[in-house]
Amino acid sequence: MSAYLVLIGLVALERLAELAVARRNLAWARFRGGVEYGRRHYPWIVLAHAALLGAAPAEVWLLGRPFVPWLGWPMLAVVVLAQGLRWWCVGTLGRQWNTRVVVVPGMPLVHRGPYRWLRHPNYVAVVAEGLALPLVHSAWLTATAFAAANAVLLTVRVRVEDAALSR
């Protein structure tokens, strides 16, 4: 359980790093006339991700979920790979990357890095991590609940993002 708490803590620190990058990029975008879309759904995304980080260890502790090696180790690999994909997206988009939907007028769409193959690779990372992180320690209720909530949120998010980018 303590190793799992360390993993959750590391993911939480990664989230804080993301928010710092996003805040810096938001200031950069606003200075250049960037327009934010989908403000109403953003707090729900933040809530879902915070709930994931709290619910997974709570489920493990409260319900005595075991570490099952044949499940836990592959899920840990998925978590690590998801982080790699996420930061590849951040690096590829540079100043255009954000946790919010912000469009800077005149900036072209990016078609390099993971965006060569996928329209929304960052969301692939979000889905993979959201399923895998709880399953590292058999927290299947959290994985299921987050997957359901995330499916709804990402449906809204992708629609908002696609509409904003097509303007």
MODELLER restraints for C-alpha pairs under 7 A, 6 or more apart:
rsr = mdl.restraints
at = mdl.atoms
rsr.add(forms.Gaussian(group=physical.xy_distance, feature=features.Distance(at['CA:5:A'], at['CA:57:A']), mean=6.80, stdev=0.5))
rsr.add(forms.Gaussian(group=physical.xy_distance, feature=features.Distance(at['CA:8:A'], at['CA:53:A']), mean=6.36, stdev=0.5))
rsr.add(forms.Gaussian(group=physical.xy_distance, feature=features.Distance(at['CA:22:A'], at['CA:97:A']), mean=6.94, stdev=0.5))
rsr.add(forms.Gaussian(group=physical.xy_distance, feature=features.Distance(at['CA:22:A'], at['CA:98:A']), mean=4.64, stdev=0.5))
rsr.add(forms.Gaussian(group=physical.xy_distance, feature=features.Distance(at['CA:22:A'], at['CA:99:A']), mean=5.84, stdev=0.5))
rsr.add(forms.Gaussian(group=physical.xy_distance, feature=features.Distance(at['CA:25:A'], at['CA:95:A']), mean=5.23, stdev=0.5))
rsr.add(forms.Gaussian(group=physical.xy_distance, feature=features.Distance(at['CA:25:A'], at['CA:96:A']), mean=6.73, stdev=0.5))
rsr.add(forms.Gaussian(group=physical.xy_distance, feature=features.Distance(at['CA:25:A'], at['CA:97:A']), mean=6.92, stdev=0.5))
rsr.add(forms.Gaussian(group=physical.xy_distance, feature=features.Distance(at['CA:25:A'], at['CA:98:A']), mean=6.52, stdev=0.5))
rsr.add(forms.Gaussian(group=physical.xy_distance, feature=features.Distance(at['CA:26:A'], at['CA:98:A']), mean=6.91, stdev=0.5))
rsr.add(forms.Gaussian(group=physical.xy_distance, feature=features.Distance(at['CA:29:A'], at['CA:104:A']), mean=5.92, stdev=0.5))
rsr.add(forms.Gaussian(group=physical.xy_distance, feature=features.Distance(at['CA:32:A'], at['CA:104:A']), mean=6.55, stdev=0.5))
rsr.add(forms.Gaussian(group=physical.xy_distance, feature=features.Distance(at['CA:33:A'], at['CA:104:A']), mean=6.01, stdev=0.5))
rsr.add(forms.Gaussian(group=physical.xy_distance, feature=features.Distance(at['CA:33:A'], at['CA:105:A']), mean=6.72, stdev=0.5))
rsr.add(forms.Gaussian(group=physical.xy_distance, feature=features.Distance(at['CA:34:A'], at['CA:102:A']), mean=6.01, stdev=0.5))
rsr.add(forms.Gaussian(group=physical.xy_distance, feature=features.Distance(at['CA:34:A'], at['CA:103:A']), mean=5.19, stdev=0.5))
rsr.add(forms.Gaussian(group=physical.xy_distance, feature=features.Distance(at['CA:34:A'], at['CA:104:A']), mean=3.98, stdev=0.5))
rsr.add(forms.Gaussian(group=physical.xy_distance, feature=features.Distance(at['CA:34:A'], at['CA:105:A']), mean=6.41, stdev=0.5))
rsr.add(forms.Gaussian(group=physical.xy_distance, feature=features.Distance(at['CA:35:A'], at['CA:102:A']), mean=5.38, stdev=0.5))
rsr.add(forms.Gaussian(group=physical.xy_distance, feature=features.Distance(at['CA:35:A'], at['CA:103:A']), mean=5.33, stdev=0.5))
rsr.add(forms.Gaussian(group=physical.xy_distance, feature=features.Distance(at['CA:35:A'], at['CA:104:A']), mean=6.40, stdev=0.5))
rsr.add(forms.Gaussian(group=physical.xy_distance, feature=features.Distance(at['CA:36:A'], at['CA:101:A']), mean=5.59, stdev=0.5))
rsr.add(forms.Gaussian(group=physical.xy_distance, feature=features.Distance(at['CA:36:A'], at['CA:102:A']), mean=4.28, stdev=0.5))
rsr.add(forms.Gaussian(group=physical.xy_distance, feature=features.Distance(at['CA:36:A'], at['CA:103:A']), mean=6.51, stdev=0.5))
rsr.add(forms.Gaussian(group=physical.xy_distance, feature=features.Distance(at['CA:37:A'], at['CA:101:A']), mean=5.37, stdev=0.5))
rsr.add(forms.Gaussian(group=physical.xy_distance, feature=features.Distance(at['CA:37:A'], at['CA:102:A']), mean=6.25, stdev=0.5))
rsr.add(forms.Gaussian(group=physical.xy_distance, feature=features.Distance(at['CA:37:A'], at['CA:160:A']), mean=6.86, stdev=0.5))
rsr.add(forms.Gaussian(group=physical.xy_distance, feature=features.Distance(at['CA:37:A'], at['CA:164:A']), mean=6.75, stdev=0.5))
rsr.add(forms.Gaussian(group=physical.xy_distance, feature=features.Distance(at['CA:38:A'], at['CA:101:A']), mean=6.62, stdev=0.5))
rsr.add(forms.Gaussian(group=physical.xy_distance, feature=features.Distance(at['CA:38:A'], at['CA:160:A']), mean=6.05, stdev=0.5))
rsr.add(forms.Gaussian(group=physical.xy_distance, feature=features.Distance(at['CA:42:A'], at['CA:100:A']), mean=6.88, stdev=0.5))
rsr.add(forms.Gaussian(group=physical.xy_distance, feature=features.Distance(at['CA:45:A'], at['CA:153:A']), mean=6.67, stdev=0.5))
rsr.add(forms.Gaussian(group=physical.xy_distance, feature=features.Distance(at['CA:52:A'], at['CA:142:A']), mean=6.86, stdev=0.5))
rsr.add(forms.Gaussian(group=physical.xy_distance, feature=features.Distance(at['CA:52:A'], at['CA:146:A']), mean=6.53, stdev=0.5))
rsr.add(forms.Gaussian(group=physical.xy_distance, feature=features.Distance(at['CA:55:A'], at['CA:142:A']), mean=6.19, stdev=0.5))
rsr.add(forms.Gaussian(group=physical.xy_distance, feature=features.Distance(at['CA:56:A'], at['CA:134:A']), mean=5.15, stdev=0.5))
rsr.add(forms.Gaussian(group=physical.xy_distance, feature=features.Distance(at['CA:56:A'], at['CA:139:A']), mean=5.84, stdev=0.5))
rsr.add(forms.Gaussian(group=physical.xy_distance, feature=features.Distance(at['CA:56:A'], at['CA:142:A']), mean=5.67, stdev=0.5))
rsr.add(forms.Gaussian(group=physical.xy_distance, feature=features.Distance(at['CA:59:A'], at['CA:139:A']), mean=5.97, stdev=0.5))
rsr.add(forms.Gaussian(group=physical.xy_distance, feature=features.Distance(at['CA:60:A'], at['CA:137:A']), mean=6.78, stdev=0.5))
rsr.add(forms.Gaussian(group=physical.xy_distance, feature=features.Distance(at['CA:60:A'], at['CA:139:A']), mean=5.92, stdev=0.5))
rsr.add(forms.Gaussian(group=physical.xy_distance, feature=features.Distance(at['CA:65:A'], at['CA:137:A']), mean=6.56, stdev=0.5))
rsr.add(forms.Gaussian(group=physical.xy_distance, feature=features.Distance(at['CA:65:A'], at['CA:138:A']), mean=5.72, stdev=0.5))
rsr.add(forms.Gaussian(group=physical.xy_distance, feature=features.Distance(at['CA:65:A'], at['CA:139:A']), mean=6.38, stdev=0.5))
rsr.add(forms.Gaussian(group=physical.xy_distance, feature=features.Distance(at['CA:66:A'], at['CA:137:A']), mean=6.11, stdev=0.5))
rsr.add(forms.Gaussian(group=physical.xy_distance, feature=features.Distance(at['CA:66:A'], at['CA:138:A']), mean=6.26, stdev=0.5))
rsr.add(forms.Gaussian(group=physical.xy_distance, feature=features.Distance(at['CA:67:A'], at['CA:137:A']), mean=4.68, stdev=0.5))
rsr.add(forms.Gaussian(group=physical.xy_distance, feature=features.Distance(at['CA:67:A'], at['CA:138:A']), mean=6.30, stdev=0.5))
rsr.add(forms.Gaussian(group=physical.xy_distance, feature=features.Distance(at['CA:68:A'], at['CA:137:A']), mean=6.86, stdev=0.5))
rsr.add(forms.Gaussian(group=physical.xy_distance, feature=features.Distance(at['CA:68:A'], at['CA:138:A']), mean=6.89, stdev=0.5))
rsr.add(forms.Gaussian(group=physical.xy_distance, feature=features.Distance(at['CA:71:A'], at['CA:136:A']), mean=6.70, stdev=0.5))
rsr.add(forms.Gaussian(group=physical.xy_distance, feature=features.Distance(at['CA:72:A'], at['CA:135:A']), mean=6.36, stdev=0.5))
rsr.add(forms.Gaussian(group=physical.xy_distance, feature=features.Distance(at['CA:72:A'], at['CA:136:A']), mean=3.97, stdev=0.5))
rsr.add(forms.Gaussian(group=physical.xy_distance, feature=features.Distance(at['CA:72:A'], at['CA:137:A']), mean=5.86, stdev=0.5))
rsr.add(forms.Gaussian(group=physical.xy_distance, feature=features.Distance(at['CA:73:A'], at['CA:136:A']), mean=6.74, stdev=0.5))
rsr.add(forms.Gaussian(group=physical.xy_distance, feature=features.Distance(at['CA:75:A'], at['CA:132:A']), mean=4.84, stdev=0.5))
rsr.add(forms.Gaussian(group=physical.xy_distance, feature=features.Distance(at['CA:75:A'], at['CA:133:A']), mean=6.77, stdev=0.5))
rsr.add(forms.Gaussian(group=physical.xy_distance, feature=features.Distance(at['CA:75:A'], at['CA:135:A']), mean=6.29, stdev=0.5))
rsr.add(forms.Gaussian(group=physical.xy_distance, feature=features.Distance(at['CA:75:A'], at['CA:136:A']), mean=5.16, stdev=0.5))
rsr.add(forms.Gaussian(group=physical.xy_distance, feature=features.Distance(at['CA:76:A'], at['CA:132:A']), mean=6.90, stdev=0.5))
rsr.add(forms.Gaussian(group=physical.xy_distance, feature=features.Distance(at['CA:76:A'], at['CA:133:A']), mean=6.97, stdev=0.5))
rsr.add(forms.Gaussian(group=physical.xy_distance, feature=features.Distance(at['CA:76:A'], at['CA:136:A']), mean=5.70, stdev=0.5))
rsr.add(forms.Gaussian(group=physical.xy_distance, feature=features.Distance(at['CA:78:A'], at['CA:128:A']), mean=6.76, stdev=0.5))
rsr.add(forms.Gaussian(group=physical.xy_distance, feature=features.Distance(at['CA:78:A'], at['CA:129:A']), mean=6.83, stdev=0.5))
rsr.add(forms.Gaussian(group=physical.xy_distance, feature=features.Distance(at['CA:78:A'], at['CA:132:A']), mean=6.24, stdev=0.5))
rsr.add(forms.Gaussian(group=physical.xy_distance, feature=features.Distance(at['CA:79:A'], at['CA:129:A']), mean=5.08, stdev=0.5))
rsr.add(forms.Gaussian(group=physical.xy_distance, feature=features.Distance(at['CA:79:A'], at['CA:132:A']), mean=5.95, stdev=0.5))
rsr.add(forms.Gaussian(group=physical.xy_distance, feature=features.Distance(at['CA:79:A'], at['CA:133:A']), mean=6.05, stdev=0.5))
rsr.add(forms.Gaussian(group=physical.xy_distance, feature=features.Distance(at['CA:82:A'], at['CA:125:A']), mean=4.53, stdev=0.5))
rsr.add(forms.Gaussian(group=physical.xy_distance, feature=features.Distance(at['CA:82:A'], at['CA:128:A']), mean=6.27, stdev=0.5))
rsr.add(forms.Gaussian(group=physical.xy_distance, feature=features.Distance(at['CA:82:A'], at['CA:129:A']), mean=5.79, stdev=0.5))
rsr.add(forms.Gaussian(group=physical.xy_distance, feature=features.Distance(at['CA:83:A'], at['CA:125:A']), mean=6.96, stdev=0.5))
rsr.add(forms.Gaussian(group=physical.xy_distance, feature=features.Distance(at['CA:85:A'], at['CA:122:A']), mean=6.95, stdev=0.5))
rsr.add(forms.Gaussian(group=physical.xy_distance, feature=features.Distance(at['CA:85:A'], at['CA:125:A']), mean=6.07, stdev=0.5))
rsr.add(forms.Gaussian(group=physical.xy_distance, feature=features.Distance(at['CA:86:A'], at['CA:122:A']), mean=5.37, stdev=0.5))
rsr.add(forms.Gaussian(group=physical.xy_distance, feature=features.Distance(at['CA:86:A'], at['CA:125:A']), mean=5.76, stdev=0.5))
rsr.add(forms.Gaussian(group=physical.xy_distance, feature=features.Distance(at['CA:89:A'], at['CA:114:A']), mean=6.68, stdev=0.5))
rsr.add(forms.Gaussian(group=physical.xy_distance, feature=features.Distance(at['CA:89:A'], at['CA:122:A']), mean=6.09, stdev=0.5))
rsr.add(forms.Gaussian(group=physical.xy_distance, feature=features.Distance(at['CA:90:A'], at['CA:97:A']), mean=5.66, stdev=0.5))
rsr.add(forms.Gaussian(group=physical.xy_distance, feature=features.Distance(at['CA:92:A'], at['CA:113:A']), mean=5.87, stdev=0.5))
rsr.add(forms.Gaussian(group=physical.xy_distance, feature=features.Distance(at['CA:93:A'], at['CA:110:A']), mean=6.81, stdev=0.5))
rsr.add(forms.Gaussian(group=physical.xy_distance, feature=features.Distance(at['CA:101:A'], at['CA:161:A']), mean=6.09, stdev=0.5))
rsr.add(forms.Gaussian(group=physical.xy_distance, feature=features.Distance(at['CA:103:A'], at['CA:164:A']), mean=6.91, stdev=0.5))
rsr.add(forms.Gaussian(group=physical.xy_distance, feature=features.Distance(at['CA:103:A'], at['CA:165:A']), mean=6.85, stdev=0.5))
rsr.add(forms.Gaussian(group=physical.xy_distance, feature=features.Distance(at['CA:114:A'], at['CA:121:A']), mean=6.29, stdev=0.5))
rsr.add(forms.Gaussian(group=physical.xy_distance, feature=features.Distance(at['CA:115:A'], at['CA:121:A']), mean=6.62, stdev=0.5))
rsr.add(forms.Gaussian(group=physical.xy_distance, feature=features.Distance(at['CA:130:A'], at['CA:143:A']), mean=6.54, stdev=0.5))
rsr.add(forms.Gaussian(group=physical.xy_distance, feature=features.Distance(at['CA:130:A'], at['CA:146:A']), mean=6.50, stdev=0.5))
rsr.add(forms.Gaussian(group=physical.xy_distance, feature=features.Distance(at['CA:130:A'], at['CA:147:A']), mean=6.68, stdev=0.5))
rsr.add(forms.Gaussian(group=physical.xy_distance, feature=features.Distance(at['CA:131:A'], at['CA:143:A']), mean=4.93, stdev=0.5))
rsr.add(forms.Gaussian(group=physical.xy_distance, feature=features.Distance(at['CA:131:A'], at['CA:147:A']), mean=6.47, stdev=0.5))
rsr.add(forms.Gaussian(group=physical.xy_distance, feature=features.Distance(at['CA:134:A'], at['CA:140:A']), mean=6.56, stdev=0.5))
rsr.add(forms.Gaussian(group=physical.xy_distance, feature=features.Distance(at['CA:134:A'], at['CA:142:A']), mean=6.24, stdev=0.5))
rsr.add(forms.Gaussian(group=physical.xy_distance, feature=features.Distance(at['CA:134:A'], at['CA:143:A']), mean=5.48, stdev=0.5))
rsr.add(forms.Gaussian(group=physical.xy_distance, feature=features.Distance(at['CA:135:A'], at['CA:143:A']), mean=6.65, stdev=0.5))
